[in-house]
Amino acid sequence: MTRSSYVRGLTRFDKGDLSGAVADFNQAIQTQSDYAEAYFYRGLAYSDLRQMPTSKLLRHLNCMLKNNQTLVRCPARHL
């Protein structure tokens, strides 16, 4: 379920359904609290929605780094 929530979140993110993506990433994080990629993309979605202060986005990125995960992809608009 964790992986499917994450993949569904990526699909929604890519289609511009940012609120739906956040909900899916939240579900993935609830199931697996160290899911770095879900934290990362949730942070990007929140940022695009302008609903997350920079400090919280940085905490999301920090979580990703602490879990020593490598991102499979990064949307070009966020490079």
Sequence and secondary structure as in RCSB ss.txt:
>XXXX:A:sequence
MTRSSYVRGLTRFDKGDLSGAVADFNQAIQTQSDYAEAYFYRGLAYSDLRQMPTSKLLRHLNCMLKNNQTLVRCP
ARHL
>XXXX:A:secstr
 HHHHHHHHHHHHHHT HHHHHHHHHHHHHH TT HHHHHHHHHHHHHHT S HHHHHHHHHHHHHTT   S   
GGG 
